[in-house]
């Protein structure tokens, strides 16, 4: 069953990649994939679970399970421990995504994004691409790459009418959002993990990873500046004369929406609660305000402009797609596939730059969160005291890479954050874009993946020149 899980995973990803030729929605394939991997895991539990360190920890923490048969212990471990734990982590992402999508959709319904789109006059593809990419890059560091991608997609729908042109710009937004999230402690889930875990500090991650992340975005932009031609066509503006979308209302809703999103990292810092709770709080406040704004309006009007009405327009298939993909990866993580992969990389490469580069490339296929979590579990944070206990000078020098703000952790933040751009399914931002804009996996592979790989390797080379040669 251990091997069968990998086979099913590959087949499921293939079905997602071939969504358009097969004419089967990727959300359906993802849900089947997510369920089948867990079915195979529990079916082969007797062969897989006993050797897992997490299972032994579970037995030591639950002595009441000693009277159960081995099969019952394994089933209880998978269903009531592993599955529930992963469901909690996945739910945080899903509720965060649902809240962000609803807030953005409500701002869009009130035409709040005209505050920005009215100021972007150019239709030249190259100029527009540079503007959008830089906005995305810095916004992603302030919010996070997922939220930023959702917001910018809403903007691009107001700026670009042609679907294939918009696919191209949205794909470059994914690249810029992931690059912007890599150098900020709150810009990506993995950098948040490393920041909270003590592997990196705020000032150092910003200073050391900013330039490589910028290069990751700039290299594709520079190349496209010579190859991209023509102008985009803006969507036709239909003015229905609705007073609800007066300039004052648009501006207010834009400020309310962006304020709600910016509030999330502040909420997390103050309360230490997960980001999704801050997002849901912001959504709740917006819900109350829009209900009060439109309380005297006709029922059909409320159905369009309040949060209750907007929720009907939110892309639920995108949410379900996330659920299926993350569930499948969680099953591989629980069964030990990702741990074996991390151990293999360490034993065969034993070079921090090659290990991190490989993790970044793998993150374009599977979620970067368990990959980074595996690396965090494999390598302790060294201090001067622990390093002095090592007698071999070469081993001492190698261990220094794993100190707080060491090269391994900072490069891991870069590679895990930006490597997912190589495939559209490799990052939360990419998965959201794929769901919202119905971007074809093969189309992205043909037109964007090489650009993303160029940026990824270019930024990695810059990081190595800055710290690898010097250190």
C-alpha positions in Angstrom: 0.0 0.0 0.0 3.0 2.3 0.6 3.9 2.2 -3.0 0.3 2.2 -4.1 -0.2 5.6 -2.4 2.6 7.1 -4.6 1.0 5.6 -7.7 -2.4 7.0 -6.9 -0.9 10.3 -6.1 0.9 10.4 -9.5 -2.3 9.4 -11.3 -4.3 12.0 -9.4 -1.9 14.7 -10.3 -2.0 13.6 -13.9 -5.8 13.8 -14.0 -5.5 17.4 -12.6 -2.9 18.3 -15.1 -5.1 16.9 -18.0 -8.3 18.6 -16.7 -9.1 20.2 -20.1 -8.4 17.2 -22.4 -10.3 14.9 -20.0 -13.0 17.5 -19.4 -13.2 16.5 -15.7 -13.1 19.3 -13.2 -9.8 19.3 -11.2 -11.8 19.7 -8.0 -13.4 16.3 -8.6 -10.0 14.7 -9.3 -8.5 16.3 -6.2 -11.3 15.1 -3.9 -11.0 11.5 -5.2 -7.2 11.7 -4.9 -7.4 13.1 -1.3 -9.8 10.4 -0.2 -8.1 7.4 -1.9 -4.7 8.2 -0.4 -6.2 8.0 3.1 -8.1 4.8 2.1 -4.8 3.2 1.0 -3.0 4.4 4.1 -5.5 2.9 6.6 -5.8 -0.3 4.5 -2.1 -0.8 4.7 -1.8 0.5 8.2 -0.5 -2.8 9.7 2.5 -2.6 7.4 3.1 1.2 7.4 2.2 2.5 10.9 4.1 0.4 13.4 7.4 1.7 12.2 6.4 5.4 12.4 7.9 7.4 15.3 4.7 9.4 15.6 2.8 6.1 16.3 5.2 5.2 19.1 4.7 8.7 20.6 1.0 8.3 20.3 1.1 5.0 22.2 3.2 6.5 25.0 0.8 9.4 25.4 -2.3 7.2 25.3 -1.7 4.2 27.6 -5.4 3.3 27.5 -4.9 2.1 24.0 -2.7 -0.8 25.3 -5.7 -3.1 25.8 -6.7 -2.7 22.1 -5.5 -5.0 19.3 -2.8 -3.7 17.1 -5.2 -3.2 14.2 -7.6 -1.2 16.4 -4.6 0.9 17.7 -3.6 1.7 14.2 -7.1 2.6 13.1 -7.6 4.8 16.1 -4.3 6.5 15.5 -5.0 7.2 11.9 -8.7 8.3 12.3 -8.6 10.1 15.6 -5.1 11.5 15.7 -3.5 11.8 12.2 -6.6 12.6 10.2 -8.0 15.0 12.8 -4.7 16.8 13.2 -4.3 17.3 9.5 -8.0 18.3 9.1 -7.4 21.1 11.6 -4.4 22.4 9.7 -6.2 22.2 6.3 -9.3 23.8 7.7 -7.2 26.8 8.8 -6.2 27.3 5.2 -9.7 26.7 3.8 -11.4 29.2 6.2 -8.6 31.7 5.5 -9.2 31.3 1.8 -13.0 31.5 2.1 -12.7 34.7 4.2 -10.3 36.4 1.9 -12.2 35.4 -1.3 -15.5 36.8 0.2 -13.9 40.1 1.3 -12.4 40.6 -2.1 -15.6 39.6 -3.9 -17.6 42.1 -1.7 -15.2 44.9 -2.5 -15.4 44.0 -6.2 -19.2 44.0 -6.1 -19.1 47.5 -4.8 -16.5 48.4 -7.5 -14.0 49.3 -4.9 -11.1 48.2 -7.0 -11.8 51.1 -9.4 -9.9 53.2 -6.9 -6.7 51.5 -8.3 -7.8 50.4 -11.8 -8.8 54.0 -12.7 -5.3 55.1 -12.0 -3.7 52.5 -14.2 -4.0 54.1 -17.6 -1.5 52.0 -19.7 -2.6 49.2 -21.9 0.9 48.3 -23.0 1.6 44.7 -22.0 5.1 45.2 -20.9 4.5 48.4 -18.8 1.4 46.8 -17.3 3.2 43.7 -16.4 6.0 45.6 -14.6 3.4 47.7 -12.7 1.3 44.7 -11.6 4.4 42.6 -10.7 5.9 45.3 -8.4 2.5 45.9 -6.7 2.2 42.2 -6.1 5.8 41.7 -4.9 5.5 44.3 -2.1 1.8 43.7 -1.3 2.6 40.0 -0.8 5.3 40.8 1.8 2.8 42.9 3.7 -0.2 40.5 3.4 0.8 37.1 2.2 1.1 35.5 -1.2 -2.3 33.8 -1.2 -4.4 36.9 -0.2 -2.4 39.1 -2.5 -3.0 36.8 -5.5 -6.8 36.8 -4.8 -6.8 40.7 -4.7 -4.7 41.1 -7.8 -6.8 38.7 -9.8 -9.8 40.9 -9.0 -7.9 43.9 -10.3 -6.8 42.1 -13.5 -10.4 41.2 -14.3 -11.1 44.9 -14.5 -8.0 45.6 -16.6 -7.8 42.7 -19.1 -10.7 41.3 -21.1 -9.0 38.6 -23.2 -8.8 35.3 -21.2 -5.4 34.1 -22.4 -3.9 37.5 -21.8 -5.3 37.5 -18.3 -4.0 33.9 -17.8 -0.5 35.1 -18.6 -0.7 38.1 -16.3 -2.2 36.1 -13.4 0.5 33.5 -13.8 3.2 36.2 -13.5 1.3 37.4 -10.5 1.8 34.0 -8.9 5.5 34.2 -9.5 5.7 37.7 -8.1 3.5 36.9 -5.1 5.7 33.9 -4.2 8.9 35.9 -4.6 7.5 38.7 -2.4 6.3 36.3 0.2 9.7 34.6 0.5 11.6 37.5 2.1 9.0 38.5 4.6 8.4 36.7 7.9 4.6 37.0 7.3 4.6 36.6 3.5 4.3 32.8 3.2 3.2 30.0 5.4 6.7 28.5 5.4 8.4 31.7 6.4 5.9 32.1 9.1 6.8 28.6 10.3 10.5 29.4 10.3 10.0 32.7 12.0 7.8 31.3 14.8 10.1 28.3 15.1 13.1 30.6 15.8 15.1 29.5 12.7 15.0 33.1 11.3 14.5 36.5 12.7 12.6 39.4 11.1 15.4 41.8 10.3 17.8 39.1 8.9 15.3 37.3 6.6 14.3 40.7 5.1 17.9 41.9 4.6 19.4 38.6 3.3 16.6 37.2 1.2 15.2 40.4 -0.4 17.7 40.7 -3.2 17.5 37.0 -4.3 13.7 37.2 -4.2 13.7 40.4 -6.3 16.0 38.7 -8.9 13.5 35.8 -9.1 10.9 38.3 -10.3 13.1 40.6 -12.3 14.8 38.0 -14.6 11.5 36.8 -16.2 10.3 40.4 -16.4 13.5 41.5 -18.2 13.2 38.6 -20.6 9.6 39.3 -21.3 10.3 43.0 -21.9 12.1 41.9 -25.2 9.6 39.3 -26.2 6.1 40.5 -25.1 4.4 42.8 -27.7 1.1 44.6 -28.1 -1.6 46.0 -25.8 -4.3 44.5 -23.6 -8.0 45.2 -24.2 -9.8 46.5 -21.2 -13.3 45.1 -20.4 -16.2 47.2 -21.5 -17.5 49.2 -18.5 -21.2 49.1 -18.0 -22.5 52.0 -15.9 -25.8 51.2 -14.5 -26.0 54.4 -12.6 -26.4 52.7 -9.3 -25.9 55.1 -6.4 -24.6 52.2 -4.2 -21.4 52.4 -6.3 -20.8 56.1 -6.0 -17.2 57.2 -5.7 -17.6 57.7 -2.0 -18.9 54.1 -1.5 -16.2 52.6 -3.7 -13.5 54.3 -1.8 -15.0 53.3 1.6 -15.4 49.7 0.6 -11.8 49.6 -0.8 -10.4 50.9 2.4 -12.6 48.6 4.5 -11.6 45.5 2.4 -7.9 46.3 2.3 -8.0 47.2 6.0 -9.6 43.9 6.9 -6.8 42.0 5.0 -4.0 44.1 6.5 -5.5 43.6 10.0 -4.9 39.8 9.8 -1.1 39.8 10.5 -1.6 42.5 13.2 -4.3 40.3 14.8 -2.0 37.3 14.8 0.9 39.2 16.3 -1.3 40.6 19.1 -3.4 37.5 20.0 -1.1 34.7 18.8 -4.2 33.1 17.3 -4.1 31.6 13.8 -4.5 34.0 10.8 -7.8 32.5 9.7 -9.5 33.8 12.9 -8.3 37.4 12.1 -9.6 36.9 8.5 -13.0 35.7 9.8 -13.2 38.6 12.2 -12.5 41.0 9.4 -15.2 39.3 7.3 -17.7 39.5 10.2 -17.1 43.3 10.7 -17.5 43.8 6.9 -20.8 41.8 7.1 -22.2 44.0 9.8 -21.2 47.2 8.1 -22.6 46.2 4.7 -25.9 45.0 6.3 -26.2 48.4 8.1 -25.3 50.3 4.8 -28.1 48.6 2.9 -30.7 47.9 5.6 -33.3 50.2 4.1 -32.7 48.9 0.5 -35.0 46.4 -1.3 -34.5 42.7 -0.8 -33.1 42.1 -4.3 -30.6 44.8 -3.7 -29.4 43.3 -0.4 -29.0 39.9 -2.1 -26.5 41.5 -4.4 -24.4 43.8 -2.1 -24.4 42.2 1.3 -22.0 39.5 2.3 -24.8 36.9 2.4 -25.4 37.6 -1.3 -21.8 37.7 -2.2 -21.1 34.3 -0.6 -23.2 32.7 -3.4 -20.6 34.0 -6.0 -17.5 32.7 -4.1 -15.7 29.9 -6.0 -16.5 26.8 -3.9 -14.8 24.4 -6.3 -11.6 26.2 -5.6 -12.1 25.5 -1.8 -12.8 21.9 -2.5 -9.8 21.7 -4.8 -7.6 22.9 -2.0 -9.2 20.4 0.4 -8.4 17.4 -2.0 -4.8 18.4 -2.8 -3.9 19.2 0.8 -5.5 16.0 2.1 -3.5 13.9 -0.4 -0.2 15.5 0.7 -1.2 15.1 4.3 -1.6 11.4 3.8 1.9 11.1 2.2 3.3 13.1 5.1 1.6 10.9 7.7 2.6 7.6 6.0 6.3 8.8 6.0 6.9 9.4 2.3 8.0 13.0 2.8 10.2 12.1 5.7 12.0 9.4 3.7 12.5 12.0 0.9 14.1 14.5 3.3 16.3 11.8 4.8 17.4 10.7 1.3 18.3 14.2 0.3 20.4 14.7 3.5 22.3 11.4 3.2 23.0 11.7 -0.6 23.6 15.5 -1.0 24.9 16.6 2.4 25.3 20.2 1.1 22.9 22.8 2.4 22.5 24.6 -0.9 21.8 21.4 -2.9 19.4 20.2 -0.2 17.5 23.5 -0.2 17.5 23.6 -4.0 16.0 20.1 -4.2 13.3 21.0 -1.6 12.4 24.0 -3.7 12.0 21.9 -6.8 10.0 19.3 -4.9 7.7 22.1 -3.5 6.5 22.6 -7.1 5.0 19.1 -6.9 3.9 18.7 -3.3 3.0 21.3 -0.7 6.0 23.2 0.7 4.6 23.2 4.3 5.3 19.5 5.1 8.7 19.7 3.3 9.8 22.6 5.4 8.3 20.9 8.5 10.3 17.8 7.7 13.5 19.9 7.4 12.8 21.7 10.7 12.3 18.3 12.4 15.5 16.9 11.0 17.9 19.7 11.9 18.0 21.3 15.3 18.9 24.9 15.7 22.5 25.0 16.7 24.1 27.5 19.1 27.7 28.4 19.9 27.5 26.0 22.9 26.4 23.0 20.8 28.8 23.8 18.0 31.7 23.9 20.5 30.8 20.4 21.6 31.6 19.1 18.1 35.3 18.1 17.8 35.6 17.9 14.0 36.3 21.4 12.5 34.6 20.6 9.2 31.5 19.3 11.1 31.6 22.5 13.2 31.6 24.7 10.1 28.7 22.6 8.6 26.7 23.0 11.9 27.0 26.8 11.7 24.7 26.8 8.8 22.0 25.6 11.1 22.3 28.4 13.7 19.5 30.9 14.0 19.6 33.0 10.8 22.0 30.5 9.3 22.4 30.1 5.6 20.4 26.8 5.5 17.3 28.3 7.1 17.4 31.5 5.0 18.0 29.7 1.8 15.2 27.3 2.7 12.8 30.2 3.1 13.8 31.4 -0.4 13.6 28.0 -2.2 10.5 26.7 -0.5 8.8 30.1 -1.1 9.7 30.5 -4.8 10.1 27.0 -6.0 6.4 26.4 -6.1 6.0 28.9 -8.9 7.6 26.4 -11.4 4.3 24.5 -11.6 1.0 26.2 -11.0 -0.1 23.5 -8.6 3.1 24.0 -6.5 1.9 26.9 -4.2 -1.2 28.1 -2.5 -1.1 31.2 -4.7 -0.9 29.1 -7.8 -3.7 26.7 -6.8 -5.9 29.7 -6.0 -5.1 31.3 -9.4 -5.8 28.0 -11.1 -9.2 27.7 -9.4 -10.3 31.3 -9.8 -9.2 31.7 -13.5 -9.5 28.1 -14.6 -5.9 28.2 -15.9 -4.9 25.0 -17.7 -2.0 23.1 -16.1 -0.4 22.3 -19.5 -0.8 25.9 -20.7 1.1 27.1 -17.6 3.8 24.4 -18.0 4.4 25.5 -21.6 4.4 29.2 -21.2 5.4 30.0 -17.6 7.3 27.1 -16.0 10.6 27.9 -17.8 10.4 31.6 -16.9 9.7 30.6 -13.2 12.6 28.1 -13.3 14.9 30.8 -14.7 14.0 33.2 -11.9 14.3 30.5 -9.3 17.8 29.5 -10.3 18.9 33.1 -10.9 17.8 34.1 -7.4 19.4 31.0 -5.9 22.7 31.9 -7.7 22.6 35.4 -6.3 22.0 34.0 -2.7 25.0 31.7 -3.2 27.2 34.5 -4.4 26.2 36.6 -1.5 26.6 34.0 1.3 27.9 30.7 -0.1 31.2 32.0 -1.5 31.6 34.4 1.3 30.9 31.8 4.0 
